[in-house]
Amino acid sequence: MRIVRRVLVLLAVGCLAVVAFAYSAYRRDLQEAEKRIASGSQIAETRCGPIEYALIGEGLPLLTIHGAGGGFDQGVALASKLLGGGGFRGICPSRFGYLRTPLPDDASAEAQADAHACLLDALGIDRVAVLGISAGGPSALQFALRHPQRCSALVLMVPATFAPGEGGPRRSARPLTQILNTLMQSDFAFWLAIHLARRSMIENVLGTPVAVADRASPAERQELDTTLMNVLPVSRRWAGLLNDAAVVSTLRRPPLERIKVPALLISTEDDLYGTYRGAQYTASQIRGARFIGYRDGGHLLIGHGDDALKEIAAFVKEHGAP
């Protein structure tokens, strides 16, 4: 019995040491995440309320609307890639409920589109090209519909959009809802899942098949890991995530035939958030719209990212002039 007791004590001590080491690493990563979002953004006091935003680059104004789990920092990361060729001024807001932008009583896609216009008013910007990513797609579409005189071009990348024949909750909303109900209620739980269940997180959070991630280049694998870590602190994005789940799961068909600006839509057939059908349908309903569909690549367009960015940059430069 004495030997058994000693073994149990040693196991307990070992477990405590592992937990202490893990929690120390978690605190370090969380502090780095908090530091990253603490700089680079400003608050605009608008007629729609306070809106957090960041500006990057110079040139054609490009309103970059982030997806679920993002914030101004996600917009800046994407705008920075587009700025590789120069010629763009990225306007990167945090949407409702993300980071320092509060969640209002009306947090619909329509209200969010109006808030985008309010931000442009505060910045003195008349007209922009709009890039909506993932769950940023609904408000990007509504901006083109509700403020057509202010939208010079519309780009939707792996967007959450309406697809006919989908009854009940959208397939694209299911992974998000499942994650919200478990991991995303805690920064530590999310951090732990990244390290203990990376493959599952790639599929369920990043919407990308593990088989696609396995054949990604080293740089793309690094980007997958960075994208996961950059969701931290998830507690500062929780309200926005909940709202996105509600908005995406109740999408209705907007009057797409009223959109007159040049439009480009991009998606992949194996996107686990199911954006392909909606993007393809939306493009077919907007006069003159162009659709780029890849067979694989998942929600992050693995293997096609550089090509997609080149297409977007060329499209905005051609059609996005004020």
C-alpha positions in Angstrom: 0.0 0.0 0.0 2.9 2.3 0.8 4.3 1.8 -2.7 1.0 2.5 -4.3 0.6 5.7 -2.2 4.0 6.8 -3.4 3.2 6.2 -7.0 0.0 8.1 -6.7 1.8 11.0 -5.1 4.4 11.0 -7.8 1.7 10.9 -10.5 -0.1 13.8 -8.8 3.1 15.9 -8.6 3.9 15.1 -12.2 0.4 16.2 -13.3 0.6 19.4 -11.3 4.0 20.2 -12.9 2.5 19.6 -16.4 -0.5 21.8 -15.6 1.7 24.5 -14.1 4.0 24.5 -17.2 1.0 24.6 -19.6 -0.6 27.4 -17.7 2.6 29.4 -17.7 2.9 29.0 -21.5 -0.8 29.9 -21.8 -0.3 33.1 -19.8 2.7 34.0 -22.0 0.7 33.5 -25.2 -2.3 35.3 -23.9 -0.2 38.3 -22.9 1.3 38.4 -26.3 -2.2 38.3 -27.9 -3.4 41.1 -25.6 -0.3 43.2 -26.5 -1.0 42.6 -30.2 -4.5 44.0 -30.1 -3.7 46.8 -27.7 -1.9 48.8 -30.4 -2.5 49.7 -34.0 -6.2 50.6 -33.7 -8.2 53.7 -32.9 -11.8 54.4 -31.8 -14.0 56.5 -34.0 -17.0 58.2 -32.3 -19.6 57.9 -35.0 -23.4 58.6 -35.2 -23.7 54.8 -35.1 -21.7 54.6 -31.9 -18.0 53.9 -31.2 -16.2 51.8 -33.8 -12.7 50.4 -33.5 -10.6 50.6 -36.7 -7.1 50.6 -38.1 -5.7 52.2 -41.3 -2.9 50.7 -43.3 -1.1 51.7 -46.5 -1.8 54.4 -49.0 -3.8 54.4 -52.3 -7.2 53.1 -53.3 -9.5 52.9 -50.2 -10.4 49.3 -49.4 -12.8 48.6 -46.6 -11.7 45.2 -45.3 -14.5 43.4 -43.3 -13.2 40.6 -41.2 -14.7 37.2 -40.6 -15.8 35.3 -37.5 -13.3 35.2 -34.7 -11.6 38.3 -36.1 -11.4 42.0 -35.4 -9.4 44.9 -36.9 -6.3 42.7 -36.5 -7.6 40.1 -38.9 -8.5 42.8 -41.4 -5.0 44.3 -41.1 -3.4 40.9 -41.7 -5.3 40.4 -44.9 -4.8 44.0 -46.1 -1.1 43.7 -45.4 -0.9 40.8 -47.9 -2.7 42.8 -50.5 -0.4 45.7 -49.9 2.5 43.6 -51.1 1.9 45.1 -54.5 1.1 48.5 -53.0 -1.6 50.9 -54.1 -4.2 50.3 -51.3 -5.3 52.0 -48.2 -6.8 49.4 -46.0 -9.7 50.5 -43.7 -10.1 47.7 -41.2 -12.9 48.0 -38.6 -13.8 45.6 -35.8 -17.4 44.5 -36.4 -20.1 44.5 -33.7 -19.1 42.7 -30.6 -15.4 42.3 -31.6 -12.6 43.7 -29.4 -13.4 47.4 -28.7 -16.5 47.8 -30.9 -19.6 47.2 -28.7 -22.5 45.0 -29.6 -25.6 47.2 -30.1 -29.3 46.1 -29.6 -29.6 45.9 -33.4 -26.6 43.9 -34.6 -28.1 42.8 -37.9 -26.1 42.7 -41.2 -28.1 45.8 -42.3 -27.2 47.7 -39.1 -23.6 46.7 -39.5 -23.5 47.9 -43.1 -24.8 51.3 -41.9 -22.1 51.3 -39.3 -19.5 50.8 -42.0 -21.0 54.0 -43.7 -20.8 55.8 -40.4 -17.1 54.9 -40.0 -16.4 56.3 -43.5 -18.3 59.5 -42.6 -16.1 59.9 -39.5 -13.0 59.3 -41.6 -14.1 61.7 -44.4 -14.0 58.9 -47.0 -16.7 59.1 -49.7 -16.3 55.9 -51.7 -14.5 52.5 -51.2 -14.0 49.1 -52.6 -15.3 46.5 -50.2 -13.7 43.2 -49.3 -15.9 40.9 -47.1 -14.4 37.8 -45.7 -16.4 34.8 -44.4 -18.9 36.1 -41.8 -18.1 39.6 -43.0 -19.9 38.8 -46.2 -23.5 39.6 -45.1 -22.7 43.2 -44.1 -20.5 43.7 -47.2 -23.4 42.7 -49.4 -25.7 45.0 -47.4 -23.3 47.9 -47.8 -23.4 47.5 -51.6 -27.2 47.4 -51.4 -27.8 50.1 -48.9 -25.0 52.5 -49.8 -24.4 51.9 -53.5 -23.1 55.4 -54.2 -20.3 54.7 -51.7 -19.3 51.2 -53.0 -17.0 51.2 -56.1 -16.4 47.4 -56.2 -17.4 44.3 -54.1 -15.2 41.3 -53.3 -16.5 38.4 -51.2 -14.1 35.8 -50.2 -15.4 32.4 -48.9 -18.5 34.4 -47.8 -21.4 33.5 -45.7 -24.2 34.1 -48.2 -27.7 32.8 -49.0 -28.0 29.6 -51.0 -31.4 28.4 -52.2 -32.9 25.1 -51.0 -31.2 25.3 -47.6 -33.8 24.7 -44.9 -33.2 25.2 -41.2 -29.8 26.2 -39.8 -27.2 26.6 -42.5 -24.5 24.0 -42.8 -22.0 26.8 -42.6 -23.3 27.8 -39.2 -23.1 24.4 -37.6 -19.3 24.2 -36.9 -19.3 27.7 -35.6 -22.3 27.0 -33.2 -20.7 23.8 -31.9 -17.5 25.6 -31.1 -19.2 28.5 -29.5 -21.0 26.1 -27.1 -17.8 24.5 -25.9 -14.2 25.9 -26.4 -14.9 29.6 -27.2 -16.2 30.4 -23.7 -12.7 30.3 -22.3 -9.3 31.6 -23.5 -7.6 28.8 -21.7 -9.8 26.1 -23.1 -9.3 27.5 -26.6 -5.5 27.7 -26.1 -5.4 24.1 -24.8 -7.5 22.8 -27.7 -5.0 24.4 -30.2 -2.2 22.4 -28.6 -4.0 19.2 -27.8 -6.5 18.9 -30.7 -4.9 20.9 -33.5 -6.3 18.8 -36.3 -9.8 19.1 -35.0 -9.4 22.8 -34.6 -8.2 23.2 -38.2 -11.4 21.5 -39.3 -13.9 22.9 -36.9 -12.6 26.5 -36.4 -10.7 27.1 -39.7 -13.2 25.2 -41.8 -10.3 23.4 -43.7 -10.1 19.6 -44.2 -7.1 18.0 -42.4 -6.1 16.3 -45.6 -5.7 19.8 -47.2 -3.7 21.0 -44.2 -1.4 17.9 -44.3 -0.3 18.7 -47.8 0.1 22.4 -47.2 3.5 24.1 -47.7 5.6 24.9 -44.5 4.6 28.6 -44.9 0.9 27.6 -45.2 1.1 25.4 -42.1 2.7 28.2 -40.2 -0.2 30.5 -41.3 -2.7 27.9 -40.1 -1.1 27.9 -36.7 -0.9 31.7 -36.6 -4.5 32.1 -37.6 -5.6 29.8 -34.8 -3.5 31.6 -32.2 -4.7 35.0 -33.5 -8.2 34.2 -32.4 -6.9 34.8 -28.8 -8.1 36.4 -26.7 -11.4 34.7 -27.7 -13.1 36.2 -24.7 -12.7 39.7 -26.3 -14.5 38.3 -29.5 -17.1 36.2 -27.8 -20.1 38.7 -28.2 -19.2 39.1 -31.9 -19.0 35.3 -32.4 -22.4 34.7 -30.9 -23.9 37.5 -33.1 -22.3 36.0 -36.2 -23.8 32.6 -35.4 -27.2 34.2 -35.2 -26.8 36.3 -38.4 -25.3 33.5 -40.5 -27.9 30.9 -39.4 -30.9 33.1 -40.4 -29.7 34.4 -43.8 -32.4 35.3 -46.3 -32.0 36.1 -50.0 -31.1 39.8 -50.4 -32.2 41.7 -53.6 -29.0 40.8 -55.4 -30.3 42.0 -58.8 -30.1 45.6 -57.3 -26.3 45.4 -56.9 -24.8 47.3 -59.8 -21.2 47.5 -58.8 -18.5 45.1 -60.2 -18.4 42.0 -58.0 -16.0 39.2 -57.5 -16.7 36.1 -55.4 -14.2 33.4 -54.4 -14.7 30.1 -52.7 -13.7 26.4 -52.6 -15.8 23.3 -53.0 -14.4 21.7 -49.8 -14.9 24.7 -47.6 -16.3 23.1 -44.4 -18.3 26.2 -43.7 -20.2 25.4 -46.9 -19.7 28.8 -48.7 -19.3 27.4 -52.2 -22.9 27.1 -53.2 -23.9 30.4 -51.7 -21.0 32.3 -53.4 -21.7 30.6 -56.7 -25.4 31.5 -56.5 -24.8 35.1 -55.4 -22.4 35.6 -58.3 -25.0 34.2 -60.7 -27.6 36.7 -59.5 -25.4 39.9 -59.6 -25.2 41.2 -63.2 -21.7 40.9 -64.6 -20.3 39.3 -61.4 -17.3 37.0 -61.6 -17.0 33.8 -59.7 -13.7 32.0 -59.0 -14.2 28.5 -57.6 -11.4 26.2 -56.5 -11.8 22.5 -56.1 -10.0 22.3 -52.8 -8.2 24.5 -50.3 -10.8 24.8 -47.5 -12.0 28.0 -45.9 -8.4 29.4 -45.9 -7.8 28.7 -49.6 -4.8 26.6 -48.9 -2.8 26.2 -52.1 -4.6 29.1 -53.7 -4.0 32.0 -51.4 -1.5 33.8 -53.5 -3.5 33.4 -56.7 -6.7 34.7 -54.9 -4.9 37.7 -53.6 -3.5 38.5 -57.0 -7.0 38.2 -58.5 -8.4 40.5 -55.8 -5.7 43.1 -56.1 -6.1 43.2 -59.9 -9.9 43.4 -59.6 -9.9 46.3 -57.1 -7.3 48.2 -59.0 -9.4 47.9 -62.2 -12.8 48.7 -60.6 -12.1 50.3 -57.3 -11.1 53.8 -58.3 -13.0 56.5 -56.5 
